Amino acid sequence: MGVDEFRAAGRVVGDALAGVVAVVRDTHRAIADRAFTALGPAANPIRAVHGVIAGGVYATVLTAHAVLPRVAGIAVGHGWRPEQAPLSGHRAGRMTLAVVNGLWGDTLIGRHPELATPMTVRAHDADVPLTAAALRAAFPAASPRIALFVHGLCETEEYWSLAAHRHGTGPTTLGSRLRRDLACTPVYLRFNSGLHVSDNGLRLSALIEELVRHWPVTVREITLIGHSMGGLVIRSASEQGATAGHRWVPLVTHVVYLGTPHRGAPLARGVHVAAWLLARYPESRPVAGLLARRSAGVQDLGYGALVEPDWRDADPDALPSDRCTDLPFLPQAEHHFIGATLAQRHDGPLGAVLGDLFVPYRSAAGIGAGTRRSLPFDPGNGRHLGGLHHFDLLNHPAVHDQVCAWLAGPPPAVAAGDRR
């Protein structure tokens, strides 16, 4: 695995550098073409010489930037020994791979599958196979109450313990609080966040079905907790799991969304608009092509696409538009959200514009235009935290306290027909 990772990393770096050189080359070519066209036929001899020289230089640079990282990856992989940690065996390597998966995860599946992150349960810094024996070994104190944590874009399960020293929580995380206070067993996932939300939703629904089937004790309650994109993946999994009749769906009693862009993320829409504008002009079209290579997961964040029809027939080169499907909440569960803003007030100008840096409060709260895509959160099931940013929501004591308070309340009433 270590050899494959290093070699694949060399190919990825080579592709990335070659892509940057190609953008510079194509931009140079477009600018030169405009200039020579303006000068007219008299400039044709100079244009021809310029093309030969520039083409030779760029071909040399392009080859060097594409080949050298690949050779380095092969060399490092050749020198790797089984007793050494692979690229994913280091924290910095894992976080780098998470970013690469988030930004280009769908491309990795086809071109560099060694670096594409599968959706897996994680425990003790290792993948946990969904078998009875493996789950029993990984969770020896398994309880009938599961709290499943689903991370966001470019993240891993390790993000749920970030910044503990800054927040003064020490080793305490939301998962450890739920275990200590409510006898919930925290279960963490890692997945390729660059895939479509609907694809990850399908995978998540199948994973939870197997998790429940092989859990060491009979599962009585499931709490789903998602940060950012993770909340969208949970909503997609819930819809697809309910449609498929999966037995885990009626076991869900609470769903908690932390900074989830239910109505989309302006930054993702902004990248789409920038790519559309840059594609209008030959000189900037190469940069537009580079932006267009962003992952399907990033594209889905524009308006919070949840199911395949939301993106299947969309024109990736057109201006973005909100054509996403309204999906109902799971009827038997309590649904909660926490949204943050850098400003102390979410309804002031600064709070409305900056949000938590990535997600506006109205999007985290599921507030749409009129009834269009407005989510039916019950009064008391939402919370605003001022003075925090997007990643503070992963492991902040105020989040711990609020989620524990919600989950400690009486379980939601479930109609007889809801538990299939």
N, C-alpha and C positions, 0 to 999 in steps of 0.2 A: 504493500500500500504506500509506503514512504517513497519508494522509487517512482511509482506512477504519479504521485502527487508532485514531486519535484520536477519531473519531466513535463507534466501538464502545465505546471506553473510557468516553466520556461516558454512553452508555446503560447500561453495566454499573454505574458509580458511581450513576447515577440509580436503577436497579433496587435496588441494595443499600441506599441511603438510604431509599427508599420502603419497602423491606421492614422496616427497623428501625422506622420510624414506624408501620407497620401492626402490628408486634408490640406497641409501646407502646399504640396505640389499642385493640387487642383485649384486652390485659391490663387496661387501665383499664376497658373495658366489662364484662369478666367480674367484676372486683372490685365495680364499681358495681351490677351486677345482683344479686350476692349480698347486698349491703348493702340495696338497696331491697326485695328479696324478703323479707328478715328484718323489715323495718319494716311490711310488709303493704300492703293496698289504700290506706291513708291517704296513703302516700308516692307514689302514682301521678302526681299533678300535678307534683310536684317531679321525679319520674323523667322525665316527658315533656320538661320544660324542660331538664333536664340533658342529655338525649339530643340535643336540637336544637342546643344551644350546643356541646357537645363534638363532635358530628358536623361542624358547620361549621368549628370550629377545626382538627380533624384533616384535613378535606378540603383546607383551605388549605395546611396544613403539608405534607401528603402531595404535593400538586401541585407546590409549590415545590421540595421535595427531589427529586422525580422529574424535573422539567423543567429546572431550572437547570444541573445537570451535563451534561445532553444539549445544552443551548444552548452551554455552554462548550466541549464536545467539538466541536460543529459549527464554532464560531468559531475554535478552535485549528486544526482541520483545514482550514478555509478559508484561514487565513493560512500554512499549511504550504507550503513550496517543495520541489521535487524535490531540490535540492542539500542540504537539511537531513536529518538522520538521523531516521528514524521512531521510534516509541516503542520498538520492539524493537532499535533501533540503539544504545541506551544500556544499560550494564550494569545500572543500577538498574531500568530498564524491563523488561529481560529477566528479571531475578529476580522482579519483581512479577508479570509474566505467568506465570511458572512456578508461583508460589504460587496465582494465580487459577485456572490450569488444574488444579492438583492438588486444590483444594478444590471447584471447580465445573466441571471440564472437560467432563463429559457435558452439562451445561446449555449451555455455550458452543457446542457443536457445533450445537445447534438454534437458539439465540437470537442468538448473537454469533459466527458462524463466523470472522469476521476475526481474532479473538483466540485461536481454538483452534489449538493447536500440532500440526502434522502430524508423523508419525514420519519423520525424515530423518537421513541421515548428515551430520555437520558437520565442516568443515575450514576453517581460516583465517577463522573467524567468519562462515561462509556455509554455506548448504545445498549439498549436493553431489548432483546428479542421478545416478541409478544407470544411467549410460551408460558405455560403454568410454572415450569421449573425456574425459568429465568426471572419471571416477575416475583416469585416467592423469594429468590435469592436477593434480588435488588430491593425488595420492600418487605423485610421480615416482620415489620410491625404494621402491615397493611390493615387499614380500617375499612368499614363499609361506606365511608364518606370519602370521595375523591375530589380534590381540587386540581383541575387541569389548567396549566399555565401555557398560553400560546403567545409567543413573542411577536414583535413587529418586523418591519422592513429592515434588512441589513443587521439583524440582531441574532443572538443565540440565547440559549437558556441561561447563560452566565449573566446576562444583563439584568436579571431579576435580583441580583445581589450587588449591583453597582452602587458606588458612592455611599456605602454604609458608614464609612468614617466621617464623611462630610455631614451626613444627617444625624450622626450620633447614635445609630442603631446597633453598632458593633456587629456581631454575627447574626443578628436578628433580621429576617426577611419576612415578607408577607406570607410566604409558604410556611416558615417555621412558626410564625404567630398562629396561623390556622391549625397547624398540628398541635401546638401547645394549648391553645384556648378552646378549640372546637373539635378536637380529635379528627381533623381531616388529614388525609394523606396527600401531600403535594406531589404532583406528577408534572414533570417538565418535558417539553418537546423541543426539538430542533428541526427546522425544515428550510427548504429552498424558497426564500421569500420573493424571488424573481419570477416565479411562475404566476399564472393567472390566479386570482383569488378563488375563482370557481374550481380550478384544478386542485388547489390546496384544500379547499373545502371538501371536495370529494375524497381526497386522501385522508383528511382528518376524520371524516365520518366513518370510513372503513377502519381506521386505526382505533377509534374509541370503541367500535363494535368488538374488535378483537381484544382490546384491553379489558372490557367488561366480561367477555367470555372466559378469559383465562386469569382474571384477578384472583389472588389467593383466598379471598372471602367474598361472599355474595355482596354485590354493590347495591346499596340502598339509595344513595344520593350522589349526584354529580354537580359540582360547581364549575363553571367555565369562566376563566379569567383571561381576557385578551388585552394586550397593549397595542395601541395604534392599529396597524394592519391586522394584527392578531384578532381584534374584535370583528373585523370584516370576515376573516376566515371562519370564525365561529358562527357568524350568522349564515354564511354560505353552507357550512357543514350541517347546521341545524335544518335548513330548508331541504337539502339533499338527503339527509338522514331520515327526515320525516316522510319524504316522498318514497324512499326505499323501504319504509317500515322497519328501520333499525330499532333494536330493542333498547339501545342506550338513550334514545331521545326522551321517552317519558320519565326517565330517571333524573333528568336535569331539573334542579330546584331553583338555582340562581345562576344568572349570567352577569358578569361585571365587565364593563367596557372602560378602559383607562386611556383617555386621549384618542379614541377611535374616530377617524374621519368619516362618520356616517354619510355626510353630504359632500364628501370629497376634501381634497387638500389643495389650497390655492397654489402652492409651490409646484405640485405636479402638473396642474393646469398651465401654470406659467411656462414651464419647460416646453409643453406641447405648443403653446402659442408662439414661443420664441422660435421653435423649429419651423413652424408654418410660415412665419414672417421671413426668416432667413432663407427659406427655400424659394422665395419670390425672386431672388437676384442671383445671377451666376457666381458673383464673387463670394457670396456667403452660403451658397448652396452646399459646399462640402461640410461646413460646420453644422448645417441643418441635418445632413446625413448622419453625422456623428451623434447628434442628439436623438435622432430617430432610432438609434440602436438601443436605447434604454429598454429595460426589461418589460415584459407584459405586466408584472406586478406593479411597477412604477406607473405604468399607463392606467391601470385599474384604479389607482388612488385618486385620479383626477376628479371623478365624481362618485367614487365608492362603488364600483361595479362588483356585483356579488355572484351573478350566475352567467352562464355562457351566452345567452341571448343579449346580454348587455354589451358584449364586445364582438360577437361573432361576425356581424355584418357591418361593423363600423369601418369607415375609411380612415386608416391611420394617418393619412396626409391631410385630412380636412381639419378645419377648426374644431376644437372639442365642443361637445354639447352634452347636456344631461339627458340621457336616454335610458337611465338605469331603472331597474324594476323595483317597485315597492314590495318588500317581503315582510310578512307579519312576524311578530315575535312568537316564540314557542308559548302556547297559551297557558301551560301549567306552571311556568317558571316566573320568578321575580327577576326583572331586568333593571340593572343599576348602571349609572355612568358617573365618572369623575372627569371633569375637564379643568385644565389649568390655563392660566394666563400669566405673562410676565408682569403685567400691571396688577394692582390689588383688586381692581374692579373689572369685571368682564363686560360691563355695559358702557364703559367709557370709550372715548376714541382710541386711546392707546391699546386697550385690551382687545377692542374689536379688530384693529388692524394687525397687531402682532400675534395675538393668540398666545399659544405656548411656544412659538417660533415655527411650528410646522402645521398645527391644526387649530383653526378658530374655535372658540368656545361654542358657537352656535352649531358647528358641525359635530363637535363632540357630544353636544346635547341632543342632536338629532332634530334640530329646529329647521324646518323647511319653509318654503314660501306657501303660506296658507296650509292646506292639508297635504299638498304635494310633498311626499317623502319626509313627512314629519313623523317621528317615532313616538309611540304612545307610552313614554315613561310615566309611571305613576308619581304623583306628588310625594316628595320625601325620598324618592329613589335616585335623585341626582345630587351632585355636590360640586361646587366650584372651589378651587384652591388658587388663591392669588399669590403672586410673587414666585411662581415655580415655572420651570420649563418642561418640555415634552418628556425628557428622560427622567426627571424627578419622580414622575408617576410610577416608575417601576419599583422604587424602593424608598418611599418616604413614610415617616411615622404617621403622618396625618392620613395617608392612604391605608396603612395597616389598620389604624383605629376605626376608620369609616367602614372598611370592608368587613372587619370582624363584627362591628355593630350590626350591619345589615344581615350577615349570615347567622348571627346569634338570635335573631328574631324568630317568631313562630314560622314554621314552613308554610309556603303558600297553599291555599286550599286547592285541591285537585278534584275535578269532576271525575265521576266513575269512568267515563268514556275516554279520559285523557291518558290513562295509563294502559297502553296497549301491550 
